Amino acid sequence: MPEVFAGWVIGFALSTLVAPMAAWMLLSSNGPSGFAQRLAPPGTNVIALTMVLHFIGLLVLTALGIVLGLALMGIEDRRPAGGLGSPNMAFTALVVALAAAAVIPTLALPKVRRYTIVGGLVTASLFGWAMPWLATLG
């Protein structure tokens, strides 16, 4: 069960990083029309928006971490071989493929391309490499 707890910890840490960054990106891209204007009109309290985004990120990313922890536990039983700097190469490849599948469709959008690439790299590194190492400590 240390894999599931490691997934929860990584998901919680990632939600703590994502919330203020998402609030800052949303408010900095707040143009005269569009999604950001409807979600956070000018004059929106940044702290309140960060708390809402943190709560959403906390629910989503810790759930994702728990599911990935269960996947790591299942893969660890069948393929415990390490590689790519990770104690479990198959799990790391799975997480990198999932992150790439989430990032590739957004590459056509120039306004969010940089943010999604950085977010995909951070997510892949935390869930793909840090989570298996954290699970080995437990």
PASE-984841 format. One record per atom (N, C-alpha, C): x, y, z; residue in one letter; atom name. Coordinates in Angstrom, 2 decimals, decimal comma. Layout:
N
[[X Y Z] A CA]
...
END
This chain:
138
[[0,78 -1,20 0,00] M N]
[[0,00 0,00 0,00] M CA]
[[0,83 1,28 0,00] M C]
[[2,15 1,23 0,12] P N]
[[2,90 2,48 0,07] P CA]
[[2,80 3,18 -1,28] P C]
[[2,49 2,43 -2,33] E N]
[[2,35 3,04 -3,65] E CA]
[[1,16 3,98 -3,69] E C]
[[0,05 3,57 -3,08] V N]
[[-1,16 4,39 -3,07] V CA]
[[-0,93 5,65 -2,24] V C]
[[-0,28 5,50 -1,10] F N]
[[0,00 6,67 -0,26] F CA]
[[0,97 7,61 -0,98] F C]
[[1,96 7,06 -1,68] A N]
[[2,89 7,89 -2,44] A CA]
[[2,15 8,66 -3,53] A C]
[[1,19 8,02 -4,18] G N]
[[0,39 8,71 -5,19] G CA]
[[-0,43 9,84 -4,60] G C]
[[-0,99 9,60 -3,41] W N]
[[-1,76 10,65 -2,74] W CA]
[[-0,86 11,83 -2,37] W C]
[[0,33 11,55 -1,85] V N]
[[1,26 12,61 -1,45] V CA]
[[1,69 13,43 -2,66] V C]
[[2,03 12,76 -3,75] I N]
[[2,45 13,47 -4,96] I CA]
[[1,28 14,29 -5,52] I C]
[[0,08 13,74 -5,52] G N]
[[-1,08 14,49 -5,98] G CA]
[[-1,35 15,71 -5,14] G C]
[[-1,19 15,59 -3,83] F N]
[[-1,38 16,73 -2,93] F CA]
[[-0,32 17,79 -3,18] F C]
[[0,93 17,37 -3,33] A N]
[[2,00 18,33 -3,60] A CA]
[[1,79 19,05 -4,93] A C]
[[1,37 18,31 -5,93] L N]
[[1,12 18,91 -7,24] L CA]
[[-0,05 19,89 -7,18] L C]
[[-1,08 19,57 -6,41] S N]
[[-2,21 20,51 -6,29] S CA]
[[-1,79 21,78 -5,58] S C]
[[-0,86 21,68 -4,64] T N]
[[-0,35 22,86 -3,95] T CA]
[[0,45 23,74 -4,90] T C]
[[1,15 23,15 -5,85] L N]
[[1,89 23,92 -6,85] L CA]
[[0,98 24,50 -7,92] L C]
[[-0,02 23,74 -8,32] V N]
[[-0,85 24,12 -9,46] V CA]
[[-1,79 25,27 -9,15] V C]
[[-2,37 25,33 -7,96] A N]
[[-3,41 26,31 -7,64] A CA]
[[-2,95 27,76 -7,82] A C]
[[-1,86 28,20 -7,20] P N]
[[-1,47 29,60 -7,40] P CA]
[[-1,01 29,88 -8,83] P C]
[[-0,38 28,91 -9,46] M N]
[[0,05 29,10 -10,85] M CA]
[[-1,15 29,23 -11,78] M C]
[[-2,16 28,40 -11,57] A N]
[[-3,37 28,46 -12,41] A CA]
[[-4,11 29,78 -12,19] A C]
[[-4,19 30,24 -10,96] A N]
[[-4,86 31,52 -10,69] A CA]
[[-4,10 32,66 -11,35] A C]
[[-2,79 32,64 -11,26] W N]
[[-1,99 33,69 -11,88] W CA]
[[-2,14 33,67 -13,40] W C]
[[-2,10 32,48 -14,01] M N]
[[-2,25 32,38 -15,45] M CA]
[[-3,65 32,82 -15,89] M C]
[[-4,65 32,45 -15,13] L N]
[[-6,02 32,82 -15,48] L CA]
[[-6,22 34,32 -15,41] L C]
[[-5,72 34,95 -14,36] L N]
[[-5,89 36,39 -14,23] L CA]
[[-5,00 37,17 -15,18] L C]
[[-3,82 36,64 -15,51] S N]
[[-2,95 37,36 -16,44] S CA]
[[-3,43 37,25 -17,88] S C]
[[-4,19 36,21 -18,19] S N]
[[-4,72 36,07 -19,54] S CA]
[[-6,13 36,60 -19,66] S C]
[[-6,56 37,36 -18,70] N N]
[[-7,93 37,85 -18,66] N CA]
[[-8,11 38,98 -19,67] N C]
[[-8,60 38,64 -20,85] G N]
[[-8,85 39,61 -21,91] G CA]
[[-10,27 40,13 -21,84] G C]
[[-10,66 40,92 -22,83] P N]
[[-12,00 41,49 -22,82] P CA]
[[-13,12 40,47 -23,04] P C]
[[-12,79 39,33 -23,58] S N]
[[-13,82 38,30 -23,77] S CA]
[[-13,16 36,93 -23,65] S C]
[[-13,97 35,93 -23,59] G N]
[[-13,44 34,58 -23,55] G CA]
[[-13,68 33,89 -22,22] G C]
[[-13,06 32,73 -22,09] F N]
[[-13,27 31,86 -20,94] F CA]
[[-12,79 32,50 -19,64] F C]
[[-11,61 33,10 -19,68] A N]
[[-11,05 33,70 -18,46] A CA]
[[-11,92 34,84 -17,96] A C]
[[-12,49 35,62 -18,87] Q N]
[[-13,35 36,73 -18,48] Q CA]
[[-14,62 36,24 -17,80] Q C]
[[-15,17 35,13 -18,27] R N]
[[-16,39 34,60 -17,65] R CA]
[[-16,08 33,95 -16,30] R C]
[[-14,94 33,29 -16,19] L N]
[[-14,60 32,59 -14,95] L CA]
[[-14,12 33,54 -13,87] L C]
[[-13,28 34,50 -14,25] A N]
[[-12,71 35,44 -13,28] A CA]
[[-12,75 36,85 -13,85] A C]
[[-13,87 37,55 -13,68] P N]
[[-13,95 38,92 -14,21] P CA]
[[-12,98 39,84 -13,48] P C]
[[-12,67 40,99 -14,07] P N]
[[-11,76 41,93 -13,40] P CA]
[[-12,27 42,28 -12,01] P C]
[[-11,36 42,35 -11,07] G N]
[[-11,71 42,62 -9,69] G CA]
[[-11,90 41,37 -8,85] G C]
[[-11,67 40,19 -9,45] T N]
[[-11,81 38,94 -8,71] T CA]
[[-10,72 38,85 -7,65] T C]
[[-11,06 38,42 -6,47] N N]
[[-10,12 38,25 -5,39] N CA]
[[-9,20 37,07 -5,73] N C]
[[-7,91 37,34 -5,82] V N]
[[-6,95 36,32 -6,22] V CA]
[[-6,86 35,20 -5,18] V C]
[[-6,94 35,53 -3,93] I N]
[[-6,84 34,52 -2,88] I CA]
[[-8,05 33,58 -2,92] I C]
[[-9,23 34,13 -3,12] A N]
[[-10,43 33,30 -3,21] A CA]
[[-10,37 32,40 -4,44] A C]
[[-9,91 32,94 -5,56] L N]
[[-9,78 32,13 -6,78] L CA]
[[-8,74 31,02 -6,58] L C]
[[-7,64 31,34 -5,90] T N]
[[-6,62 30,33 -5,63] T CA]
[[-7,16 29,22 -4,73] T C]
[[-7,96 29,58 -3,75] M N]
[[-8,53 28,56 -2,86] M CA]
[[-9,50 27,64 -3,62] M C]
[[-10,32 28,21 -4,49] V N]
[[-11,24 27,39 -5,28] V CA]
[[-10,45 26,45 -6,20] V C]
[[-9,43 26,99 -6,88] L N]
[[-8,61 26,16 -7,75] L CA]
[[-7,84 25,10 -6,97] L C]
[[-7,39 25,44 -5,76] H N]
[[-6,69 24,46 -4,93] H CA]
[[-7,63 23,33 -4,52] H C]
[[-8,85 23,66 -4,16] F N]
[[-9,81 22,62 -3,78] F CA]
[[-10,11 21,69 -4,95] F C]
[[-10,32 22,25 -6,13] I N]
[[-10,57 21,43 -7,32] I CA]
[[-9,33 20,58 -7,64] I C]
[[-8,16 21,21 -7,61] G N]
[[-6,92 20,48 -7,88] G CA]
[[-6,65 19,41 -6,84] G C]
[[-6,98 19,70 -5,59] L N]
[[-6,80 18,72 -4,52] L CA]
[[-7,63 17,47 -4,78] L C]
[[-8,89 17,67 -5,14] L N]
[[-9,75 16,51 -5,41] L CA]
[[-9,29 15,73 -6,63] L C]
[[-9,01 16,43 -7,71] V N]
[[-8,67 15,76 -8,98] V CA]
[[-7,28 15,12 -8,92] V C]
[[-6,29 15,87 -8,44] L N]
[[-4,92 15,35 -8,49] L CA]
[[-4,65 14,28 -7,44] L C]
[[-5,26 14,37 -6,27] T N]
[[-5,08 13,28 -5,31] T CA]
[[-5,80 12,01 -5,78] T C]
[[-6,96 12,17 -6,42] A N]
[[-7,64 11,00 -6,99] A CA]
[[-6,79 10,38 -8,10] A C]
[[-6,21 11,23 -8,95] L N]
[[-5,31 10,73 -9,99] L CA]
[[-4,10 10,03 -9,38] L C]
[[-3,56 10,59 -8,31] G N]
[[-2,42 9,97 -7,63] G CA]
[[-2,78 8,62 -7,04] G C]
[[-3,97 8,50 -6,46] I N]
[[-4,39 7,21 -5,90] I CA]
[[-4,56 6,17 -7,00] I C]
[[-5,17 6,58 -8,11] V N]
[[-5,35 5,64 -9,24] V CA]
[[-4,00 5,23 -9,81] V C]
[[-3,08 6,18 -9,96] L N]
[[-1,75 5,84 -10,44] L CA]
[[-0,98 5,00 -9,42] L C]
[[-1,23 5,22 -8,13] G N]
[[-0,63 4,37 -7,11] G CA]
[[-1,11 2,94 -7,20] G C]
[[-2,40 2,76 -7,48] L N]
[[-2,92 1,40 -7,68] L CA]
[[-2,30 0,77 -8,94] L C]
[[-2,14 1,58 -9,98] A N]
[[-1,49 1,07 -11,20] A CA]
[[-0,04 0,69 -10,92] A C]
[[0,66 1,52 -10,15] L N]
[[2,05 1,20 -9,80] L CA]
[[2,12 -0,08 -8,98] L C]
[[1,18 -0,26 -8,07] M N]
[[1,16 -1,47 -7,27] M CA]
[[0,95 -2,70 -8,16] M C]
[[0,05 -2,60 -9,13] G N]
[[-0,19 -3,72 -10,04] G CA]
[[0,98 -3,98 -10,96] G C]
[[1,60 -2,92 -11,47] I N]
[[2,75 -3,09 -12,36] I CA]
[[3,96 -3,59 -11,59] I C]
[[4,11 -3,14 -10,37] E N]
[[5,25 -3,56 -9,54] E CA]
[[5,23 -5,06 -9,29] E C]
[[4,04 -5,65 -9,16] D N]
[[3,94 -7,08 -8,95] D CA]
[[4,37 -7,87 -10,18] D C]
[[4,17 -7,28 -11,38] R N]
[[4,44 -8,01 -12,61] R CA]
[[5,76 -7,63 -13,27] R C]
[[6,13 -6,36 -13,24] R N]
[[7,35 -5,88 -13,89] R CA]
[[8,11 -4,93 -12,97] R C]
[[8,87 -5,45 -12,04] P N]
[[9,56 -4,57 -11,10] P CA]
[[10,89 -4,01 -11,62] P C]
[[11,22 -4,24 -12,89] A N]
[[12,52 -3,81 -13,41] A CA]
[[12,60 -2,30 -13,51] A C]
[[13,76 -1,76 -13,19] G N]
[[13,97 -0,33 -13,24] G CA]
[[14,58 0,11 -14,56] G C]
[[14,59 1,40 -14,77] G N]
[[15,16 1,99 -15,96] G CA]
[[14,73 3,43 -16,10] G C]
[[15,38 4,18 -16,94] L N]
[[15,09 5,59 -17,16] L CA]
[[15,17 6,40 -15,86] L C]
[[16,01 5,97 -14,94] G N]
[[16,15 6,68 -13,67] G CA]
[[15,03 6,41 -12,69] G C]
[[14,22 5,41 -12,96] S N]
[[13,08 5,09 -12,11] S CA]
[[13,19 3,64 -11,66] S C]
[[12,67 3,32 -10,48] P N]
[[12,70 1,92 -10,06] P CA]
[[11,73 1,04 -10,84] P C]
[[10,81 1,63 -11,59] N N]
[[9,86 0,85 -12,38] N CA]
[[9,69 1,51 -13,74] N C]
[[10,41 0,99 -14,74] M N]
[[10,43 1,60 -16,07] M CA]
[[9,07 1,52 -16,76] M C]
[[8,34 0,44 -16,58] A N]
[[7,04 0,29 -17,24] A CA]
[[6,06 1,35 -16,73] A C]
[[6,05 1,60 -15,43] F N]
[[5,15 2,61 -14,88] F CA]
[[5,55 4,01 -15,35] F C]
[[6,84 4,30 -15,37] T N]
[[7,31 5,60 -15,83] T CA]
[[6,93 5,82 -17,29] T C]
[[7,07 4,80 -18,12] A N]
[[6,68 4,92 -19,53] A CA]
[[5,18 5,15 -19,65] A C]
[[4,39 4,49 -18,81] L N]
[[2,94 4,70 -18,82] L CA]
[[2,58 6,14 -18,46] L C]
[[3,20 6,68 -17,44] V N]
[[2,90 8,04 -17,01] V CA]
[[3,36 9,05 -18,06] V C]
[[4,52 8,84 -18,65] V N]
[[5,00 9,74 -19,70] V CA]
[[4,06 9,70 -20,91] V C]
[[3,58 8,52 -21,27] A N]
[[2,63 8,40 -22,38] A CA]
[[1,31 9,10 -22,06] A C]
[[0,82 8,97 -20,84] L N]
[[-0,42 9,66 -20,45] L CA]
[[-0,24 11,17 -20,46] L C]
[[0,90 11,66 -19,98] A N]
[[1,16 13,10 -19,99] A CA]
[[1,29 13,61 -21,43] A C]
[[1,95 12,85 -22,28] A N]
[[2,07 13,25 -23,68] A CA]
[[0,70 13,27 -24,37] A C]
[[-0,14 12,30 -24,05] A N]
[[-1,48 12,26 -24,64] A CA]
[[-2,31 13,45 -24,19] A C]
[[-2,07 13,96 -23,01] A N]
[[-2,81 15,13 -22,53] A CA]
[[-2,25 16,43 -23,11] A C]
[[-0,95 16,47 -23,39] V N]
[[-0,31 17,70 -23,84] V CA]
[[-0,39 17,87 -25,36] V C]
[[-0,27 16,81 -26,12] I N]
[[-0,19 16,90 -27,58] I CA]
[[-1,39 17,63 -28,20] I C]
[[-2,63 17,41 -27,78] P N]
[[-3,73 18,16 -28,40] P CA]
[[-3,66 19,67 -28,18] P C]
[[-3,00 20,12 -27,14] T N]
[[-2,93 21,55 -26,86] T CA]
[[-1,79 22,25 -27,59] T C]
[[-0,96 21,52 -28,30] L N]
[[0,17 22,14 -28,99] L CA]
[[-0,29 23,05 -30,13] L C]
[[-1,50 22,86 -30,62] A N]
[[-2,02 23,71 -31,69] A CA]
[[-2,49 25,06 -31,17] A C]
[[-2,59 25,22 -29,88] L N]
[[-3,05 26,47 -29,28] L CA]
[[-1,84 27,27 -28,78] L C]
[[-1,43 28,31 -29,50] P N]
[[-0,19 29,01 -29,12] P CA]
[[-0,24 29,70 -27,76] P C]
[[-1,43 30,12 -27,30] K N]
[[-1,50 30,85 -26,02] K CA]
[[-1,24 29,95 -24,82] K C]
[[-1,57 28,68 -24,91] V N]
[[-1,41 27,79 -23,76] V CA]
[[-0,33 26,74 -23,97] V C]
[[0,33 26,78 -25,12] R N]
[[1,34 25,75 -25,44] R CA]
[[2,44 25,68 -24,40] R C]
[[3,00 26,82 -24,03] R N]
[[4,11 26,83 -23,07] R CA]
[[3,67 26,29 -21,70] R C]
[[2,48 26,68 -21,26] Y N]
[[1,99 26,26 -19,96] Y CA]
[[1,70 24,76 -19,91] Y C]
[[1,13 24,23 -20,99] T N]
[[0,81 22,81 -20,98] T CA]
[[2,07 21,95 -21,10] T C]
[[3,07 22,43 -21,83] I N]
[[4,31 21,66 -21,92] I CA]
[[5,00 21,62 -20,56] I C]
[[5,09 22,76 -19,89] V N]
[[5,71 22,79 -18,57] V CA]
[[4,89 21,96 -17,58] V C]
[[3,57 22,09 -17,62] G N]
[[2,72 21,29 -16,74] G CA]
[[2,84 19,80 -17,00] G C]
[[2,92 19,41 -18,26] G N]
[[3,10 18,00 -18,60] G CA]
[[4,43 17,46 -18,12] G C]
[[5,49 18,25 -18,26] L N]
[[6,80 17,81 -17,78] L CA]
[[6,85 17,68 -16,27] L C]
[[6,26 18,64 -15,57] V N]
[[6,23 18,57 -14,10] V CA]
[[5,40 17,38 -13,64] V C]
[[4,24 17,19 -14,25] T N]
[[3,38 16,07 -13,89] T CA]
[[4,05 14,74 -14,16] T C]
[[4,67 14,61 -15,34] A N]
[[5,35 13,36 -15,68] A CA]
[[6,53 13,09 -14,75] A C]
[[7,26 14,14 -14,38] S N]
[[8,41 13,92 -13,50] S CA]
[[7,97 13,57 -12,09] S C]
[[6,93 14,23 -11,58] L N]
[[6,49 13,93 -10,22] L CA]
[[5,81 12,57 -10,13] L C]
[[4,85 12,30 -11,02] F N]
[[4,16 11,03 -10,96] F CA]
[[5,01 9,89 -11,54] F C]
[[5,80 10,16 -12,56] G N]
[[6,56 9,09 -13,22] G CA]
[[7,85 8,70 -12,53] G C]
[[8,53 9,68 -11,93] W N]
[[9,81 9,36 -11,30] W CA]
[[9,78 9,49 -9,79] W C]
[[9,21 10,55 -9,27] A N]
[[9,22 10,76 -7,82] A CA]
[[8,31 9,78 -7,09] A C]
[[7,19 9,45 -7,70] M N]
[[6,25 8,55 -7,02] M CA]
[[6,81 7,14 -6,81] M C]
[[7,44 6,50 -7,81] P N]
[[8,04 5,19 -7,54] P CA]
[[9,16 5,23 -6,50] P C]
[[9,94 6,31 -6,51] W N]
[[11,00 6,43 -5,50] W CA]
[[10,41 6,62 -4,12] W C]
[[9,37 7,42 -4,02] L N]
[[8,71 7,63 -2,74] L CA]
[[8,07 6,34 -2,24] L C]
[[7,53 5,54 -3,15] A N]
[[6,91 4,27 -2,76] A CA]
[[7,95 3,29 -2,24] A C]
[[9,18 3,35 -2,76] T N]
[[10,22 2,42 -2,27] T CA]
[[10,65 2,78 -0,84] T C]
[[10,45 4,03 -0,43] L N]
[[10,80 4,41 0,93] L CA]
[[9,79 3,88 1,95] L C]
[[8,57 3,65 1,49] G N]
[[7,52 3,18 2,41] G CA]
[[7,55 1,74 2,52] G C]
END
